[in-house]
Every structure is written in structure tokens, then in C-alpha cells.
Amino acid sequence: MGSGLGTSSILAAAVLRALCEFHGARITDSDLCDWVLRLEQQMGTGGGWQDQAGGIFPGVKLVTSGPGSRQRLRVEQLQWTPERQSEFEQRLVLYYTGIRRVAKNLLAEIVGSYLARETRTVQILHSIKTLAVEMSWAMREGDWDYLGSLLDRHWQLNILLDPNTTNAPINAMLAAARPYIAGAKLAGAGGGGFILLLARDADAAQALRSRLSQPDPPGSVHTWRIAPLGLHA
């Protein structure tokens, strides 16, 4: 809970798919995304807008949706070579801060200000959307320095949306990691959960993992890999 990795939406997708399998009912991945959104809204978690797509669909992808109250997710698989994927997996360090934060209240505030068409919020969200497209390009081309700068920019925009996205312990963690990284941001709503740290190279990634694995930091380094299959029985 509060990891920033979209676990509530992915868990909801897994439970709904399991119930369909149990009853012999067929459901498309797109419909499953819709069901998760409806379930999370009915439960009052405030989530389910797109996080489930990360677990339902395989690999690395760019997820977009059209305008309107009904979310029609479009999933574009990132076309990159196995070598490029290996480089990314070597460089990206996943670190748990040890701090939990639930995104519900932040989501309500941002959606409210967006629906009210507050200029500042609309501009920031538009910039974040543009960053997603640029990130997909940088990952496909293996331009890791550029990807790092995009992560940093995304993080700064998150802070502009909500200053409580960061705090003193998180700032200290990022400052300690800065010599090793090209860029970083907290996953999800921020304020806690996991930090995504993109190392300058494979050696820097290994040095960073060693530093973060020392007894002093309150969090922990986690191993990870890109899921090649997505949600499957």
C-alpha cells in the first residue's frame, strides 16, 4: 500500500480476471481496464485510471487515452532491441523509501482543479503528457542522459502540482544518490513509496545499489524485471 507502483489497480485486475476464469467468462484486456476503473471508483480509492494497464499488458508501453468521461486506453508497445532493454534494466535502480502515502486525496485535488480548468494545473498536466512521449523516444533510442533529464523534469512538475509530493527525507535520499544518477523521480503520486533512479552507467548503478544497501538508509533496494507476458492465467 502506498508504493506508487499501481498495486491496487493491478490487484483489482488480477482478482477480476480470476473471477472471470472461475466462471468461464471471457473478457478482453480493454474491458478489464474499464472494470478496474469502475471497481476502484465504487470502492472510493480514487485510482484505476491507468495503473492497471501496466500489469495487464506486457512489456514496456506508452499508454494514452482520448477525451471524455469513459477511458479508452490505447497501448503502444515500445519497439526496442533486447540489448537496449538490457541496458535499461542494468541502469534503473528501484528503491523503496520506507514511507507510505496513499494517492486518493492528491488525485481528488488534481482532478478537481483540472475539471475547474485552472490554467496552472492544465498546463502542468499537458507538459507531463508531452514528457511521456519524449520518454518513450529516449528509451527506444537508448538516450539515457536525455531520459534522466526527463525524469528530473517530471519530478519537478509533480512538485509543482503538489508540494507535499516531496519532503526532507526524500530530498536527502535524492541528494545522496545524485552523484550516481542521470535523473530520478518518485513513482506514482510521490510523497513516499518507491524512487526510480536512472544511473549514469552500469558501474554507477552497481555503486548506487551498494550505497543504498548500507544499514543507515531507512529503505531498501528491490530487484525487478520487465514482465514479458503481462496478466495471464
WODA-V73447 format. One record per run of one state. SS is the DSSP state (alpha for helix, beta for strand, coil for the rest). FROM is the first residue (numbers start at 1). LEN is the number of residues. Records with the same first field share a line. If there is no record, write none. Layout:
SS: FROM-LEN + FROM-LEN
//
This chain:
coil: 1-6 + 24-5 + 44-7 + 57-4 + 66-7 + 78-4 + 97-7 + 116-3 + 142-2 + 162-1 + 166-2 + 187-7 + 200-2 + 213-7 + 223-11
alpha: 7-17 + 29-15 + 51-6 + 82-10 + 104-12 + 119-23 + 144-18 + 163-3 + 168-13 + 202-11
beta: 61-5 + 73-5 + 92-5 + 181-6 + 194-6 + 220-3
//
